[in-house]
Amino acid sequence: MDTEGADHLQGGEELMLSGLVNRFRGRGLAAHAAIADTWGAAHALARATSCETVIVGRGETAKAVNRLPLSSLRLPVDTVAGLRTLGFATVGELAATPRAPLTLRFGPEVARRLDQLFGRVAEPIDPIRPADLVEVQKSFAEPIGAPETIEKYVSRLVRQLCLELEKRGLGVRRADLIIHRVDNTLQSLRAGTAKPVRDIAWLTKLFRDRIEKIEPGFGIEKLSLAAIIAEPLIDVQSASSLIEEQVTDVTPLIDVLCNRGGQRIFRVAPVASDVPERSVHRIVPTADEDGATWPMHWPRPTRLLTRPELIEVIALLPDHPPVSFTWRGKRRRVKRADGPERIFGEWWKRGSEWTAVRDYFVIEDDSGERFWIFRSGDGVDVETGSHKWFLHGVFA
């Protein structure tokens, strides 16, 4: 970024830079930032130093970059490898070498990057622009604030957005409504869909359900609606049939629940693994079926605990099921049991599982509740496990 003339608005370069890095850290992202006289120097310092923030004073670029590695010059990998073969290790060593032999062997790129780094050649910043962002806007001569007025103009913006999407053969997956208030503050509403759509009525409903969250303050002077994520959408003609069974589309329900804050909506899908906690993963509700299934030769519990919970068991080793067990402070007497089902560790993933064994039992207590428990180890050899018992799942 070109920050010249803007740092004083943030309290100086140091506060501006540290504020940017802290915002990234607040979102769980690690960032390194640098300010220098040239783009090349800032680019190099941000990547080659361990400090989170680096500020190089005016006229001190040469001193700051002399010890940087050659990889910070934005040169091709093979060029950097060739320079290292010749004995160059730092930018300072390369800059002090006559250019004619370097140009003859590596071409003009080495000299150009050095000149850009030290500011001898201008290097304008080529801004990053989003590719064909579909966006519609409405500005108001007089600020608006009534809910019914906001709803009316949001409906018009949705219609305009859908028309633009139709021209490009796209459907929206995520749309952002930006509210520009007269006090120069912004507010945003986001609507997401499980699959690409450009249904005017449906998108209008998704935003209408959340209009009450808009705080107009002293008034709204501009509304912007943008399709942040858009994907190709092909119109398919629906045909009714007397023979084929109609398929119910649940994506509208998913959209409503997700936009009300239900971001935990997911489906579970099988994974090729014998270890129960590794045999399932979460996928989006509308993901395509890949044909994978779970093995059906042994029953699996309806609810699998996030982590197996330690229980106290009375059982006869090595292969007999428990007679009773205590879970979460309550002692239960076992009425029926089935097992063991032996599951081996995945030695090709973890060396510690080379000899690991679990023996699973399906048990029913005297009150009729059914549980899925296992013993860590084969009941004989201590190398196969601790021989402690765990409860891993509950049947419906």
Secondary structure, 3 states (H helix, E strand, C coil): CCCCCCHHHHCCHHHHHHHHHHHHHHCCCCCCEEECCCHHHHHHHHHHCCCCEEECCCCCHHHHHCCCEHHHHCCCHHHHHHHHHCCCCEHHHHHCCCHHHHHHHHCCHHHHHHHHHHCCCCCCCCCCCCCCCEEEEEEEEEEECCHHHHHHHHHHHHHHHHHHHHHHCEEEEEEEEEEEECCCCEEEEEEEEEEEECCHHHHHHHHHCCHHHCCCCCCEEEEEEEEEEEEECCCCCCCCCCCCCCCCCCHHHHHHHHHCCCCCCCEEEECCCCCHHHCEEEECCCCCCCCCCCCCCCCCCCEEEEEEEEEEEEECCCCCCEEEEEECCEEEEEEEEEEEEEEECCCCCCHHHCCCEEEEEEEEECCCCEEEEEEECCCCCHHHCCCCEEEEEECC
